[in-house]
Amino acid sequence: MSNVTGKVGKNCKIHKYVSIHDNVVIGDNCKIQSYAFIPNGVIIEDEVFIGPHVCFTNDAKMDGDMSAGTLVKKGAKIGANATILSGVVIGENAVVGMGSVVLEHIYKNEVWAGNPAKFIKLND
């Protein structure tokens, strides 16, 4: 996911105090609530909801190597105060519960919650 240039798609609603760094790609029709932190290397596909105070990380080993990107696929929803670790893929139409800490990939239509986040059920 390197050499990505930043872009924000059409019809996005980005609320106050959201921090979006370089090399972030945001698709169309996304909604990002206040105080979300989106560092370099995050790709957010279309129709994604990101709640307030969601924090993406981009340094998985805390060693300064920020090469692992994060992908949030179309229609995913991430609840308030969730933390998403670097290199994670959040699948299409997946749901991340409020306050969750996501350490691993979440697949299409799955609902995860907790610290660390664990599979709860399939999204109906």
C-alpha positions in Angstrom: 0.0 0.0 0.0 2.9 2.3 -0.4 3.1 5.2 -2.9 -0.6 6.0 -2.4 -1.5 9.7 -2.8 -4.2 11.1 -0.5 -7.8 11.6 -1.7 -11.3 12.2 -0.3 -14.2 10.9 -2.3 -17.5 12.6 -3.2 -20.4 13.2 -0.7 -18.3 12.5 2.4 -19.2 14.1 5.8 -16.1 14.7 7.8 -16.9 16.4 11.1 -14.8 18.9 13.1 -11.5 18.0 14.6 -10.8 14.9 12.5 -7.1 14.4 11.8 -6.4 13.0 8.3 -2.7 12.6 7.4 -1.0 12.3 4.0 -1.5 9.2 1.9 -5.0 8.5 3.2 -7.6 7.5 0.7 -11.3 7.9 1.6 -14.0 6.6 -0.8 -17.4 8.1 -1.6 -20.3 8.6 0.8 -18.3 8.1 4.0 -19.1 9.6 7.3 -16.3 10.3 9.8 -17.3 11.7 13.2 -15.4 14.2 15.3 -11.9 13.5 16.7 -11.1 10.5 14.6 -7.4 10.0 13.9 -6.5 8.6 10.5 -2.7 8.4 9.8 -0.7 7.6 6.7 -1.5 4.4 4.8 -5.1 4.0 5.7 -7.5 3.2 2.9 -11.2 3.6 3.5 -13.6 2.4 0.8 -17.1 3.7 0.0 -20.0 4.1 2.4 -17.9 3.6 5.6 -19.0 5.0 9.0 -16.3 5.9 11.5 -17.5 7.0 14.9 -16.1 9.7 17.1 -12.6 9.3 18.6 -11.8 6.3 16.5 -8.0 5.9 16.3 -6.2 4.1 13.5 -2.5 3.3 14.2 0.2 3.0 11.5 3.2 1.7 13.5 2.4 -2.0 14.4 5.7 -2.7 16.2 6.3 0.8 17.5 9.7 0.9 15.8 9.1 3.7 13.4 8.3 1.4 10.4 5.0 2.7 9.2 4.8 0.6 6.1 1.8 -1.6 7.0 -1.3 -0.1 5.7 -4.9 -0.6 7.0 -7.9 -1.2 4.8 -11.6 -0.6 5.7 -13.8 -2.2 3.1 -17.1 -0.9 1.7 -20.0 -0.4 4.1 -18.1 -1.2 7.3 -19.0 0.6 10.5 -16.6 1.4 13.3 -18.0 2.5 16.7 -16.9 5.3 18.9 -13.5 5.0 20.6 -12.4 2.0 18.7 -8.7 1.5 18.1 -7.6 -0.2 14.8 -4.0 -1.6 14.7 -1.8 -1.2 11.7 -2.1 -3.7 8.9 -5.6 -4.8 9.7 -8.3 -5.4 7.1 -11.9 -4.7 8.1 -14.2 -6.5 5.8 -17.2 -5.4 3.7 -20.2 -4.5 5.9 -18.4 -5.6 9.0 -19.2 -3.9 12.3 -16.7 -3.0 15.1 -18.2 -2.3 18.5 -17.6 0.9 20.5 -14.4 0.9 22.5 -13.0 -2.2 20.7 -9.3 -2.8 20.1 -8.9 -4.5 16.8 -5.7 -6.6 16.5 -6.6 -8.9 13.6 -8.5 -9.0 10.3 -12.3 -8.9 10.4 -14.1 -10.6 7.6 -17.1 -9.7 5.5 -20.4 -9.2 7.5 -18.7 -10.0 10.9 -19.5 -8.2 14.1 -16.6 -7.8 16.5 -16.4 -6.1 19.9 -14.2 -6.0 23.1 -10.6 -5.4 24.2 -9.1 -7.2 22.4 -11.9 -7.4 19.9 -13.4 -10.9 19.4 -15.9 -12.3 16.9 -19.5 -11.9 18.2 -21.8 -12.9 15.3 -22.5 -12.5 11.6 -24.2 -9.2 10.6 -27.7 -9.9 9.3 
